Amino acid sequence: MLLFTLVSLALFALAIAMPKVMRLRIRFFKWIHWTWAVRVHEEHFDTLVLLARSVLIGMAGVLFLFSVASVL
């Protein structure tokens, strides 16, 4: 149970830091000269951050519920 709880906390922390992760991704795309990917990420930055946060928080919730169910 402790492992699932730690993983779900890590996913939640990653969801909080998602704007920085997306900026790092944009910087990486600039580095490999993928201008089309940079343009798409910059145009839809808020939507992509919200989508990624939703997915990560959902995964954290499912893992936490799975850990609680495995203990019972």
PQR file of N, CA, C, O and H, with PARSE charges and radii, in Angstrom:
ATOM      1  N   MET A   1       0.829  -1.188   0.000 -0.4000 1.5000
ATOM      2  CA  MET A   1       0.000   0.000   0.000 -0.0000 2.0000
ATOM      3  C   MET A   1       0.874   1.252   0.000  0.5500 1.7000
ATOM      4  O   MET A   1       0.532   2.252  -0.632 -0.5500 1.4000
ATOM      5  N   LEU A   2       1.988   1.198   0.700 -0.4000 1.5000
ATOM      6  CA  LEU A   2       2.864   2.359   0.789 -0.0000 2.0000
ATOM      7  C   LEU A   2       3.427   2.726  -0.585  0.5500 1.7000
ATOM      8  O   LEU A   2       3.543   3.905  -0.919 -0.5500 1.4000
ATOM      9  H   LEU A   2       2.266   0.386   1.214  0.4000 1.0000
ATOM     10  N   LEU A   3       3.775   1.715  -1.375 -0.4000 1.5000
ATOM     11  CA  LEU A   3       4.332   1.971  -2.699 -0.0000 2.0000
ATOM     12  C   LEU A   3       3.308   2.669  -3.597  0.5500 1.7000
ATOM     13  O   LEU A   3       3.641   3.637  -4.281 -0.5500 1.4000
ATOM     14  H   LEU A   3       3.681   0.758  -1.104  0.4000 1.0000
ATOM     15  N   PHE A   4       2.072   2.184  -3.598 -0.4000 1.5000
ATOM     16  CA  PHE A   4       1.031   2.812  -4.414 -0.0000 2.0000
ATOM     17  C   PHE A   4       0.746   4.240  -3.944  0.5500 1.7000
ATOM     18  O   PHE A   4       0.492   5.128  -4.758 -0.5500 1.4000
ATOM     19  H   PHE A   4       1.801   1.398  -3.042  0.4000 1.0000
ATOM     20  N   THR A   5       0.789   4.450  -2.655 -0.4000 1.5000
ATOM     21  CA  THR A   5       0.560   5.796  -2.118 -0.0000 2.0000
ATOM     22  C   THR A   5       1.676   6.736  -2.537  0.5500 1.7000
ATOM     23  O   THR A   5       1.414   7.879  -2.913 -0.5500 1.4000
ATOM     24  H   THR A   5       0.995   3.729  -1.993  0.4000 1.0000
ATOM     25  N   LEU A   6       2.909   6.275  -2.477 -0.4000 1.5000
ATOM     26  CA  LEU A   6       4.033   7.106  -2.899 -0.0000 2.0000
ATOM     27  C   LEU A   6       3.984   7.411  -4.389  0.5500 1.7000
ATOM     28  O   LEU A   6       4.276   8.533  -4.803 -0.5500 1.4000
ATOM     29  H   LEU A   6       3.122   5.347  -2.172  0.4000 1.0000
ATOM     30  N   VAL A   7       3.620   6.428  -5.190 -0.4000 1.5000
ATOM     31  CA  VAL A   7       3.511   6.647  -6.632 -0.0000 2.0000
ATOM     32  C   VAL A   7       2.379   7.632  -6.937  0.5500 1.7000
ATOM     33  O   VAL A   7       2.536   8.503  -7.793 -0.5500 1.4000
ATOM     34  H   VAL A   7       3.383   5.517  -4.853  0.4000 1.0000
ATOM     35  N   SER A   8       1.258   7.505  -6.256 -0.4000 1.5000
ATOM     36  CA  SER A   8       0.161   8.439  -6.505 -0.0000 2.0000
ATOM     37  C   SER A   8       0.517   9.853  -6.050  0.5500 1.7000
ATOM     38  O   SER A   8       0.100  10.822  -6.684 -0.5500 1.4000
ATOM     39  H   SER A   8       1.130   6.798  -5.560  0.4000 1.0000
ATOM     40  N   LEU A   9       1.282   9.988  -4.961 -0.4000 1.5000
ATOM     41  CA  LEU A   9       1.760  11.309  -4.549 -0.0000 2.0000
ATOM     42  C   LEU A   9       2.751  11.889  -5.553  0.5500 1.7000
ATOM     43  O   LEU A   9       2.747  13.093  -5.806 -0.5500 1.4000
ATOM     44  H   LEU A   9       1.621   9.200  -4.447  0.4000 1.0000
ATOM     45  N   ALA A  10       3.592  11.042  -6.119 -0.4000 1.5000
ATOM     46  CA  ALA A  10       4.542  11.507  -7.140 -0.0000 2.0000
ATOM     47  C   ALA A  10       3.812  11.965  -8.399  0.5500 1.7000
ATOM     48  O   ALA A  10       4.186  12.975  -8.995 -0.5500 1.4000
ATOM     49  H   ALA A  10       3.595  10.064  -5.913  0.4000 1.0000
ATOM     50  N   LEU A  11       2.783  11.242  -8.809 -0.4000 1.5000
ATOM     51  CA  LEU A  11       1.993  11.656  -9.971 -0.0000 2.0000
ATOM     52  C   LEU A  11       1.267  12.968  -9.703  0.5500 1.7000
ATOM     53  O   LEU A  11       1.163  13.818 -10.587 -0.5500 1.4000
ATOM     54  H   LEU A  11       2.478  10.421  -8.325  0.4000 1.0000
ATOM     55  N   PHE A  12       0.773  13.128  -8.496 -0.4000 1.5000
ATOM     56  CA  PHE A  12       0.096  14.376  -8.137 -0.0000 2.0000
ATOM     57  C   PHE A  12       1.091  15.541  -8.145  0.5500 1.7000
ATOM     58  O   PHE A  12       0.762  16.633  -8.609 -0.5500 1.4000
ATOM     59  H   PHE A  12       0.857  12.437  -7.778  0.4000 1.0000
ATOM     60  N   ALA A  13       2.295  15.315  -7.638 -0.4000 1.5000
ATOM     61  CA  ALA A  13       3.320  16.366  -7.652 -0.0000 2.0000
ATOM     62  C   ALA A  13       3.734  16.708  -9.078  0.5500 1.7000
ATOM     63  O   ALA A  13       3.992  17.870  -9.393 -0.5500 1.4000
ATOM     64  H   ALA A  13       2.562  14.428  -7.261  0.4000 1.0000
ATOM     65  N   LEU A  14       3.798  15.702  -9.935 -0.4000 1.5000
ATOM     66  CA  LEU A  14       4.119  15.955 -11.338 -0.0000 2.0000
ATOM     67  C   LEU A  14       3.008  16.745 -12.017  0.5500 1.7000
ATOM     68  O   LEU A  14       3.278  17.572 -12.887 -0.5500 1.4000
ATOM     69  H   LEU A  14       3.589  14.758  -9.679  0.4000 1.0000
ATOM     70  N   ALA A  15       1.769  16.497 -11.627 -0.4000 1.5000
ATOM     71  CA  ALA A  15       0.654  17.250 -12.193 -0.0000 2.0000
ATOM     72  C   ALA A  15       0.727  18.722 -11.790  0.5500 1.7000
ATOM     73  O   ALA A  15       0.362  19.602 -12.569 -0.5500 1.4000
ATOM     74  H   ALA A  15       1.550  15.825 -10.919  0.4000 1.0000
ATOM     75  N   ILE A  16       1.189  18.980 -10.592 -0.4000 1.5000
ATOM     76  CA  ILE A  16       1.328  20.371 -10.147 -0.0000 2.0000
ATOM     77  C   ILE A  16       2.432  21.074 -10.937  0.5500 1.7000
ATOM     78  O   ILE A  16       2.309  22.257 -11.255 -0.5500 1.4000
ATOM     79  H   ILE A  16       1.485  18.265  -9.959  0.4000 1.0000
ATOM     80  N   ALA A  17       3.502  20.357 -11.253 -0.4000 1.5000
ATOM     81  CA  ALA A  17       4.637  20.940 -11.965 -0.0000 2.0000
ATOM     82  C   ALA A  17       4.501  20.853 -13.480  0.5500 1.7000
ATOM     83  O   ALA A  17       5.479  21.076 -14.194 -0.5500 1.4000
ATOM     84  H   ALA A  17       3.602  19.396 -10.994  0.4000 1.0000
ATOM     85  N   MET A  18       3.319  20.536 -13.985 -0.4000 1.5000
ATOM     86  CA  MET A  18       3.141  20.303 -15.416 -0.0000 2.0000
ATOM     87  C   MET A  18       3.481  21.497 -16.304  0.5500 1.7000
ATOM     88  O   MET A  18       4.037  21.273 -17.379 -0.5500 1.4000
ATOM     89  H   MET A  18       2.525  20.355 -13.405  0.4000 1.0000
ATOM     90  N   PRO A  19       3.192  22.754 -15.939 -0.5600 1.5000
ATOM     91  CA  PRO A  19       3.596  23.850 -16.839  0.2800 2.0000
ATOM     92  C   PRO A  19       5.102  23.910 -17.076  0.5500 1.7000
ATOM     93  O   PRO A  19       5.541  24.213 -18.185 -0.5500 1.4000
ATOM     94  N   LYS A  20       5.888  23.626 -16.055 -0.4000 1.5000
ATOM     95  CA  LYS A  20       7.346  23.622 -16.217 -0.0000 2.0000
ATOM     96  C   LYS A  20       7.781  22.462 -17.109  0.5500 1.7000
ATOM     97  O   LYS A  20       8.706  22.600 -17.909 -0.5500 1.4000
ATOM     98  H   LYS A  20       5.531  23.380 -15.154  0.4000 1.0000
ATOM     99  N   VAL A  21       7.116  21.330 -16.969 -0.4000 1.5000
ATOM    100  CA  VAL A  21       7.438  20.175 -17.810 -0.0000 2.0000
ATOM    101  C   VAL A  21       7.099  20.473 -19.267  0.5500 1.7000
ATOM    102  O   VAL A  21       7.850  20.101 -20.168 -0.5500 1.4000
ATOM    103  H   VAL A  21       6.365  21.217 -16.319  0.4000 1.0000
ATOM    104  N   MET A  22       5.976  21.140 -19.499 -0.4000 1.5000
ATOM    105  CA  MET A  22       5.594  21.483 -20.875 -0.0000 2.0000
ATOM    106  C   MET A  22       6.555  22.502 -21.470  0.5500 1.7000
ATOM    107  O   MET A  22       6.868  22.419 -22.657 -0.5500 1.4000
ATOM    108  H   MET A  22       5.366  21.442 -18.767  0.4000 1.0000
ATOM    109  N   ARG A  23       7.033  23.465 -20.679 -0.4000 1.5000
ATOM    110  CA  ARG A  23       8.022  24.421 -21.189 -0.0000 2.0000
ATOM    111  C   ARG A  23       9.339  23.716 -21.518  0.5500 1.7000
ATOM    112  O   ARG A  23      10.006  24.068 -22.492 -0.5500 1.4000
ATOM    113  H   ARG A  23       6.779  23.532 -19.715  0.4000 1.0000
ATOM    114  N   LEU A  24       9.712  22.730 -20.713 -0.4000 1.5000
ATOM    115  CA  LEU A  24      10.904  21.942 -20.999 -0.0000 2.0000
ATOM    116  C   LEU A  24      10.731  21.171 -22.301  0.5500 1.7000
ATOM    117  O   LEU A  24      11.668  21.052 -23.090 -0.5500 1.4000
ATOM    118  H   LEU A  24       9.170  22.444 -19.922  0.4000 1.0000
ATOM    119  N   ARG A  25       9.542  20.653 -22.519 -0.4000 1.5000
ATOM    120  CA  ARG A  25       9.253  19.934 -23.756 -0.0000 2.0000
ATOM    121  C   ARG A  25       9.345  20.854 -24.964  0.5500 1.7000
ATOM    122  O   ARG A  25       9.869  20.465 -26.008 -0.5500 1.4000
ATOM    123  H   ARG A  25       8.780  20.749 -21.878  0.4000 1.0000
ATOM    124  N   ILE A  26       8.830  22.085 -24.822 -0.4000 1.5000
ATOM    125  CA  ILE A  26       8.923  23.059 -25.905 -0.0000 2.0000
ATOM    126  C   ILE A  26      10.382  23.392 -26.186  0.5500 1.7000
ATOM    127  O   ILE A  26      10.784  23.497 -27.345 -0.5500 1.4000
ATOM    128  H   ILE A  26       8.404  22.401 -23.974  0.4000 1.0000
ATOM    129  N   ARG A  27      11.176  23.558 -25.134 -0.4000 1.5000
ATOM    130  CA  ARG A  27      12.601  23.837 -25.301 -0.0000 2.0000
ATOM    131  C   ARG A  27      13.315  22.682 -26.016  0.5500 1.7000
ATOM    132  O   ARG A  27      14.202  22.908 -26.839 -0.5500 1.4000
ATOM    133  H   ARG A  27      10.850  23.473 -24.192  0.4000 1.0000
ATOM    134  N   PHE A  28      12.920  21.444 -25.694 -0.4000 1.5000
ATOM    135  CA  PHE A  28      13.508  20.285 -26.365 -0.0000 2.0000
ATOM    136  C   PHE A  28      13.141  20.271 -27.844  0.5500 1.7000
ATOM    137  O   PHE A  28      13.990  19.996 -28.693 -0.5500 1.4000
ATOM    138  H   PHE A  28      12.199  21.260 -25.026  0.4000 1.0000
ATOM    139  N   PHE A  29      11.878  20.567 -28.157 -0.4000 1.5000
ATOM    140  CA  PHE A  29      11.461  20.620 -29.554 -0.0000 2.0000
ATOM    141  C   PHE A  29      12.192  21.717 -30.320  0.5500 1.7000
ATOM    142  O   PHE A  29      12.502  21.547 -31.499 -0.5500 1.4000
ATOM    143  H   PHE A  29      11.188  20.790 -27.467  0.4000 1.0000
ATOM    144  N   LYS A  30      12.466  22.833 -29.665 -0.4000 1.5000
ATOM    145  CA  LYS A  30      13.259  23.891 -30.307 -0.0000 2.0000
ATOM    146  C   LYS A  30      14.674  23.404 -30.564  0.5500 1.7000
ATOM    147  O   LYS A  30      15.267  23.712 -31.598 -0.5500 1.4000
ATOM    148  H   LYS A  30      12.214  22.971 -28.707  0.4000 1.0000
ATOM    149  N   TRP A  31      15.211  22.646 -29.623 -0.4000 1.5000
ATOM    150  CA  TRP A  31      16.574  22.147 -29.740 -0.0000 2.0000
ATOM    151  C   TRP A  31      16.738  21.199 -30.927  0.5500 1.7000
ATOM    152  O   TRP A  31      17.767  21.217 -31.602 -0.5500 1.4000
ATOM    153  H   TRP A  31      14.730  22.395 -28.783  0.4000 1.0000
ATOM    154  N   ILE A  32      15.710  20.362 -31.183 -0.4000 1.5000
ATOM    155  CA  ILE A  32      15.798  19.433 -32.325 -0.0000 2.0000
ATOM    156  C   ILE A  32      15.161  20.021 -33.582  0.5500 1.7000
ATOM    157  O   ILE A  32      14.970  19.322 -34.576 -0.5500 1.4000
ATOM    158  H   ILE A  32      14.874  20.348 -30.634  0.4000 1.0000
ATOM    159  N   HIS A  33      14.831  21.326 -33.528 -0.4000 1.5000
ATOM    160  CA  HIS A  33      14.338  22.082 -34.687 -0.0000 2.0000
ATOM    161  C   HIS A  33      13.011  21.562 -35.228  0.5500 1.7000
ATOM    162  O   HIS A  33      12.805  21.513 -36.441 -0.5500 1.4000
ATOM    163  H   HIS A  33      14.986  21.895 -32.720  0.4000 1.0000
ATOM    164  N   TRP A  34      12.123  21.180 -34.338 -0.4000 1.5000
ATOM    165  CA  TRP A  34      10.776  20.811 -34.753 -0.0000 2.0000
ATOM    166  C   TRP A  34       9.878  22.024 -34.560  0.5500 1.7000
ATOM    167  O   TRP A  34       9.151  22.116 -33.570 -0.5500 1.4000
ATOM    168  H   TRP A  34      12.290  21.220 -33.353  0.4000 1.0000
ATOM    169  N   THR A  35       9.930  22.935 -35.489 -0.4000 1.5000
ATOM    170  CA  THR A  35       9.201  24.198 -35.344 -0.0000 2.0000
ATOM    171  C   THR A  35       7.693  23.979 -35.348  0.5500 1.7000
ATOM    172  O   THR A  35       6.960  24.710 -34.683 -0.5500 1.4000
ATOM    173  H   THR A  35      10.521  22.860 -36.292  0.4000 1.0000
ATOM    174  N   TRP A  36       7.223  22.976 -36.092 -0.4000 1.5000
ATOM    175  CA  TRP A  36       5.784  22.723 -36.118 -0.0000 2.0000
ATOM    176  C   TRP A  36       5.286  22.270 -34.745  0.5500 1.7000
ATOM    177  O   TRP A  36       4.195  22.656 -34.324 -0.5500 1.4000
ATOM    178  H   TRP A  36       7.818  22.381 -36.633  0.4000 1.0000
ATOM    179  N   ALA A  37       6.078  21.455 -34.045 -0.4000 1.5000
ATOM    180  CA  ALA A  37       5.679  20.987 -32.719 -0.0000 2.0000
ATOM    181  C   ALA A  37       5.737  22.122 -31.706  0.5500 1.7000
ATOM    182  O   ALA A  37       4.898  22.211 -30.810 -0.5500 1.4000
ATOM    183  H   ALA A  37       6.964  21.142 -34.387  0.4000 1.0000
ATOM    184  N   VAL A  38       6.732  22.985 -31.853 -0.4000 1.5000
ATOM    185  CA  VAL A  38       6.831  24.145 -30.964 -0.0000 2.0000
ATOM    186  C   VAL A  38       5.617  25.043 -31.151  0.5500 1.7000
ATOM    187  O   VAL A  38       5.028  25.508 -30.175 -0.5500 1.4000
ATOM    188  H   VAL A  38       7.415  22.913 -32.581  0.4000 1.0000
ATOM    189  N   ARG A  39       5.245  25.285 -32.395 -0.4000 1.5000
ATOM    190  CA  ARG A  39       4.102  26.140 -32.682 -0.0000 2.0000
ATOM    191  C   ARG A  39       2.801  25.546 -32.114  0.5500 1.7000
ATOM    192  O   ARG A  39       1.994  26.265 -31.524 -0.5500 1.4000
ATOM    193  H   ARG A  39       5.723  24.907 -33.187  0.4000 1.0000
ATOM    194  N   VAL A  40       2.609  24.254 -32.293 -0.4000 1.5000
ATOM    195  CA  VAL A  40       1.401  23.596 -31.776 -0.0000 2.0000
ATOM    196  C   VAL A  40       1.361  23.666 -30.257  0.5500 1.7000
ATOM    197  O   VAL A  40       0.315  23.967 -29.682 -0.5500 1.4000
ATOM    198  H   VAL A  40       3.265  23.671 -32.772  0.4000 1.0000
ATOM    199  N   HIS A  41       2.485  23.391 -29.595 -0.4000 1.5000
ATOM    200  CA  HIS A  41       2.522  23.410 -28.130 -0.0000 2.0000
ATOM    201  C   HIS A  41       2.333  24.819 -27.576  0.5500 1.7000
ATOM    202  O   HIS A  41       1.697  24.996 -26.537 -0.5500 1.4000
ATOM    203  H   HIS A  41       3.335  23.145 -30.061  0.4000 1.0000
ATOM    204  N   GLU A  42       2.879  25.818 -28.259 -0.4000 1.5000
ATOM    205  CA  GLU A  42       2.718  27.187 -27.776 -0.0000 2.0000
ATOM    206  C   GLU A  42       1.295  27.691 -27.999  0.5500 1.7000
ATOM    207  O   GLU A  42       0.769  28.436 -27.171 -0.5500 1.4000
ATOM    208  H   GLU A  42       3.396  25.674 -29.103  0.4000 1.0000
ATOM    209  N   GLU A  43       0.667  27.297 -29.102 -0.4000 1.5000
ATOM    210  CA  GLU A  43      -0.708  27.734 -29.370 -0.0000 2.0000
ATOM    211  C   GLU A  43      -1.717  27.093 -28.422  0.5500 1.7000
ATOM    212  O   GLU A  43      -2.701  27.726 -28.040 -0.5500 1.4000
ATOM    213  H   GLU A  43       1.094  26.692 -29.774  0.4000 1.0000
ATOM    214  N   HIS A  44      -1.478  25.860 -28.049 -0.4000 1.5000
ATOM    215  CA  HIS A  44      -2.435  25.111 -27.225 -0.0000 2.0000
ATOM    216  C   HIS A  44      -1.864  24.793 -25.849  0.5500 1.7000
ATOM    217  O   HIS A  44      -2.173  23.750 -25.273 -0.5500 1.4000
ATOM    218  H   HIS A  44      -0.678  25.346 -28.360  0.4000 1.0000
ATOM    219  N   PHE A  45      -1.035  25.683 -25.324 -0.4000 1.5000
ATOM    220  CA  PHE A  45      -0.323  25.420 -24.070 -0.0000 2.0000
ATOM    221  C   PHE A  45      -1.287  25.162 -22.914  0.5500 1.7000
ATOM    222  O   PHE A  45      -1.142  24.170 -22.201 -0.5500 1.4000
ATOM    223  H   PHE A  45      -0.784  26.530 -25.792  0.4000 1.0000
ATOM    224  N   ASP A  46      -2.272  26.049 -22.721 -0.4000 1.5000
ATOM    225  CA  ASP A  46      -3.196  25.906 -21.588 -0.0000 2.0000
ATOM    226  C   ASP A  46      -4.006  24.619 -21.686  0.5500 1.7000
ATOM    227  O   ASP A  46      -4.216  23.931 -20.687 -0.5500 1.4000
ATOM    228  H   ASP A  46      -2.390  26.855 -23.301  0.4000 1.0000
ATOM    229  N   THR A  47      -4.456  24.303 -22.885 -0.4000 1.5000
ATOM    230  CA  THR A  47      -5.256  23.090 -23.070 -0.0000 2.0000
ATOM    231  C   THR A  47      -4.423  21.838 -22.805  0.5500 1.7000
ATOM    232  O   THR A  47      -4.893  20.901 -22.160 -0.5500 1.4000
ATOM    233  H   THR A  47      -4.286  24.862 -23.696  0.4000 1.0000
ATOM    234  N   LEU A  48      -3.187  21.823 -23.303 -0.4000 1.5000
ATOM    235  CA  LEU A  48      -2.330  20.654 -23.094 -0.0000 2.0000
ATOM    236  C   LEU A  48      -1.964  20.469 -21.631  0.5500 1.7000
ATOM    237  O   LEU A  48      -1.903  19.340 -21.143 -0.5500 1.4000
ATOM    238  H   LEU A  48      -2.805  22.585 -23.827  0.4000 1.0000
ATOM    239  N   VAL A  49      -1.722  21.567 -20.929 -0.4000 1.5000
ATOM    240  CA  VAL A  49      -1.414  21.474 -19.497 -0.0000 2.0000
ATOM    241  C   VAL A  49      -2.625  20.946 -18.735  0.5500 1.7000
ATOM    242  O   VAL A  49      -2.487  20.083 -17.868 -0.5500 1.4000
ATOM    243  H   VAL A  49      -1.772  22.483 -21.325  0.4000 1.0000
ATOM    244  N   LEU A  50      -3.800  21.455 -19.055 -0.4000 1.5000
ATOM    245  CA  LEU A  50      -5.021  20.993 -18.385 -0.0000 2.0000
ATOM    246  C   LEU A  50      -5.281  19.519 -18.668  0.5500 1.7000
ATOM    247  O   LEU A  50      -5.656  18.769 -17.766 -0.5500 1.4000
ATOM    248  H   LEU A  50      -3.912  22.156 -19.760  0.4000 1.0000
ATOM    249  N   LEU A  51      -5.086  19.101 -19.911 -0.4000 1.5000
ATOM    250  CA  LEU A  51      -5.289  17.699 -20.269 -0.0000 2.0000
ATOM    251  C   LEU A  51      -4.290  16.797 -19.549  0.5500 1.7000
ATOM    252  O   LEU A  51      -4.665  15.753 -19.014 -0.5500 1.4000
ATOM    253  H   LEU A  51      -4.781  19.709 -20.643  0.4000 1.0000
ATOM    254  N   ALA A  52      -3.031  17.195 -19.534 -0.4000 1.5000
ATOM    255  CA  ALA A  52      -2.015  16.378 -18.865 -0.0000 2.0000
ATOM    256  C   ALA A  52      -2.257  16.315 -17.358  0.5500 1.7000
ATOM    257  O   ALA A  52      -2.093  15.264 -16.739 -0.5500 1.4000
ATOM    258  H   ALA A  52      -2.727  18.043 -19.968  0.4000 1.0000
ATOM    259  N   ARG A  53      -2.650  17.447 -16.775 -0.4000 1.5000
ATOM    260  CA  ARG A  53      -2.960  17.435 -15.333 -0.0000 2.0000
ATOM    261  C   ARG A  53      -4.135  16.510 -15.035  0.5500 1.7000
ATOM    262  O   ARG A  53      -4.107  15.767 -14.053 -0.5500 1.4000
ATOM    263  H   ARG A  53      -2.784  18.301 -17.278  0.4000 1.0000
ATOM    264  N   SER A  54      -5.165  16.550 -15.874 -0.4000 1.5000
ATOM    265  CA  SER A  54      -6.334  15.691 -15.656 -0.0000 2.0000
ATOM    266  C   SER A  54      -5.960  14.220 -15.726  0.5500 1.7000
ATOM    267  O   SER A  54      -6.404  13.418 -14.905 -0.5500 1.4000
ATOM    268  H   SER A  54      -5.188  17.153 -16.671  0.4000 1.0000
ATOM    269  N   VAL A  55      -5.148  13.874 -16.705 -0.4000 1.5000
ATOM    270  CA  VAL A  55      -4.738  12.476 -16.861 -0.0000 2.0000
ATOM    271  C   VAL A  55      -3.902  12.025 -15.662  0.5500 1.7000
ATOM    272  O   VAL A  55      -4.126  10.941 -15.124 -0.5500 1.4000
ATOM    273  H   VAL A  55      -4.788  14.526 -17.372  0.4000 1.0000
ATOM    274  N   LEU A  56      -2.945  12.847 -15.244 -0.4000 1.5000
ATOM    275  CA  LEU A  56      -2.079  12.458 -14.127 -0.0000 2.0000
ATOM    276  C   LEU A  56      -2.839  12.375 -12.806  0.5500 1.7000
ATOM    277  O   LEU A  56      -2.601  11.465 -12.012 -0.5500 1.4000
ATOM    278  H   LEU A  56      -2.763  13.728 -15.681  0.4000 1.0000
ATOM    279  N   ILE A  57      -3.742  13.308 -12.568 -0.4000 1.5000
ATOM    280  CA  ILE A  57      -4.532  13.258 -11.331 -0.0000 2.0000
ATOM    281  C   ILE A  57      -5.481  12.067 -11.362  0.5500 1.7000
ATOM    282  O   ILE A  57      -5.714  11.434 -10.332 -0.5500 1.4000
ATOM    283  H   ILE A  57      -3.935  14.047 -13.213  0.4000 1.0000
ATOM    284  N   GLY A  58      -6.028  11.758 -12.532 -0.4000 1.5000
ATOM    285  CA  GLY A  58      -6.879  10.567 -12.662 -0.0000 2.0000
ATOM    286  C   GLY A  58      -6.107   9.287 -12.385  0.5500 1.7000
ATOM    287  O   GLY A  58      -6.593   8.397 -11.688 -0.5500 1.4000
ATOM    288  H   GLY A  58      -5.839  12.273 -13.368  0.4000 1.0000
ATOM    289  N   MET A  59      -4.895   9.201 -12.938 -0.4000 1.5000
ATOM    290  CA  MET A  59      -4.067   8.020 -12.678 -0.0000 2.0000
ATOM    291  C   MET A  59      -3.691   7.919 -11.206  0.5500 1.7000
ATOM    292  O   MET A  59      -3.674   6.825 -10.641 -0.5500 1.4000
ATOM    293  H   MET A  59      -4.500   9.924 -13.504  0.4000 1.0000
ATOM    294  N   ALA A  60      -3.392   9.051 -10.586 -0.4000 1.5000
ATOM    295  CA  ALA A  60      -3.053   9.035  -9.158 -0.0000 2.0000
ATOM    296  C   ALA A  60      -4.249   8.579  -8.333  0.5500 1.7000
ATOM    297  O   ALA A  60      -4.090   7.807  -7.387 -0.5500 1.4000
ATOM    298  H   ALA A  60      -3.406   9.940 -11.045  0.4000 1.0000
ATOM    299  N   GLY A  61      -5.427   9.041  -8.675 -0.4000 1.5000
ATOM    300  CA  GLY A  61      -6.633   8.628  -7.953 -0.0000 2.0000
ATOM    301  C   GLY A  61      -6.918   7.151  -8.102  0.5500 1.7000
ATOM    302  O   GLY A  61      -7.266   6.480  -7.131 -0.5500 1.4000
ATOM    303  H   GLY A  61      -5.557   9.668  -9.443  0.4000 1.0000
ATOM    304  N   VAL A  62      -6.773   6.641  -9.311 -0.4000 1.5000
ATOM    305  CA  VAL A  62      -7.009   5.208  -9.547 -0.0000 2.0000
ATOM    306  C   VAL A  62      -5.990   4.368  -8.787  0.5500 1.7000
ATOM    307  O   VAL A  62      -6.356   3.362  -8.179 -0.5500 1.4000
ATOM    308  H   VAL A  62      -6.490   7.186 -10.100  0.4000 1.0000
ATOM    309  N   LEU A  63      -4.719   4.761  -8.812 -0.4000 1.5000
ATOM    310  CA  LEU A  63      -3.710   4.010  -8.061 -0.0000 2.0000
ATOM    311  C   LEU A  63      -3.968   4.049  -6.567  0.5500 1.7000
ATOM    312  O   LEU A  63      -3.786   3.045  -5.878 -0.5500 1.4000
ATOM    313  H   LEU A  63      -4.422   5.578  -9.306  0.4000 1.0000
ATOM    314  N   PHE A  64      -4.389   5.198  -6.060 -0.4000 1.5000
ATOM    315  CA  PHE A  64      -4.684   5.290  -4.628 -0.0000 2.0000
ATOM    316  C   PHE A  64      -5.882   4.414  -4.254  0.5500 1.7000
ATOM    317  O   PHE A  64      -5.856   3.723  -3.236 -0.5500 1.4000
ATOM    318  H   PHE A  64      -4.536   6.014  -6.620  0.4000 1.0000
ATOM    319  N   LEU A  65      -6.924   4.445  -5.078 -0.4000 1.5000
ATOM    320  CA  LEU A  65      -8.091   3.605  -4.806 -0.0000 2.0000
ATOM    321  C   LEU A  65      -7.736   2.115  -4.924  0.5500 1.7000
ATOM    322  O   LEU A  65      -8.253   1.293  -4.167 -0.5500 1.4000
ATOM    323  H   LEU A  65      -6.945   5.006  -5.905  0.4000 1.0000
ATOM    324  N   PHE A  66      -6.866   1.775  -5.858 -0.4000 1.5000
ATOM    325  CA  PHE A  66      -6.418   0.394  -5.986 -0.0000 2.0000
ATOM    326  C   PHE A  66      -5.641  -0.049  -4.751  0.5500 1.7000
ATOM    327  O   PHE A  66      -5.772  -1.189  -4.306 -0.5500 1.4000
ATOM    328  H   PHE A  66      -6.446   2.442  -6.472  0.4000 1.0000
ATOM    329  N   SER A  67      -4.831   0.856  -4.200 -0.4000 1.5000
ATOM    330  CA  SER A  67      -4.076   0.492  -2.996 -0.0000 2.0000
ATOM    331  C   SER A  67      -4.989   0.316  -1.803  0.5500 1.7000
ATOM    332  O   SER A  67      -4.782  -0.582  -0.987 -0.5500 1.4000
ATOM    333  H   SER A  67      -4.725   1.782  -4.563  0.4000 1.0000
ATOM    334  N   VAL A  68      -5.997   1.164  -1.692 -0.4000 1.5000
ATOM    335  CA  VAL A  68      -6.949   1.031  -0.574 -0.0000 2.0000
ATOM    336  C   VAL A  68      -7.741  -0.261  -0.722  0.5500 1.7000
ATOM    337  O   VAL A  68      -7.987  -0.951   0.268 -0.5500 1.4000
ATOM    338  H   VAL A  68      -6.165   1.894  -2.354  0.4000 1.0000
ATOM    339  N   ALA A  69      -8.146  -0.601  -1.953 -0.4000 1.5000
ATOM    340  CA  ALA A  69      -8.914  -1.816  -2.172 -0.0000 2.0000
ATOM    341  C   ALA A  69      -8.064  -3.056  -1.929  0.5500 1.7000
ATOM    342  O   ALA A  69      -8.593  -4.080  -1.496 -0.5500 1.4000
ATOM    343  H   ALA A  69      -7.946  -0.040  -2.757  0.4000 1.0000
ATOM    344  N   SER A  70      -6.765  -2.994  -2.196 -0.4000 1.5000
ATOM    345  CA  SER A  70      -5.924  -4.174  -1.990 -0.0000 2.0000
ATOM    346  C   SER A  70      -5.701  -4.447  -0.501  0.5500 1.7000
ATOM    347  O   SER A  70      -5.471  -5.589  -0.104 -0.5500 1.4000
ATOM    348  H   SER A  70      -6.336  -2.162  -2.548  0.4000 1.0000
ATOM    349  N   VAL A  71      -5.769  -3.403   0.315 -0.4000 1.5000
ATOM    350  CA  VAL A  71      -5.604  -3.592   1.751 -0.0000 2.0000
ATOM    351  C   VAL A  71      -6.853  -4.211   2.358  0.5500 1.7000
ATOM    352  O   VAL A  71      -6.772  -5.043   3.262 -0.5500 1.4000
ATOM    353  H   VAL A  71      -5.956  -2.475  -0.007  0.4000 1.0000
ATOM    354  N   LEU A  72      -7.998  -3.801   1.857 -0.4000 1.5000
ATOM    355  CA  LEU A  72      -9.258  -4.331   2.402 -0.0000 2.0000
ATOM    356  C   LEU A  72      -9.458  -5.719   1.903  0.5500 1.7000
ATOM    357  O   LEU A  72     -10.456  -6.357   2.236 -0.5500 1.4000
ATOM    358  H   LEU A  72      -8.064  -3.125   1.123  0.4000 1.0000
TER
END
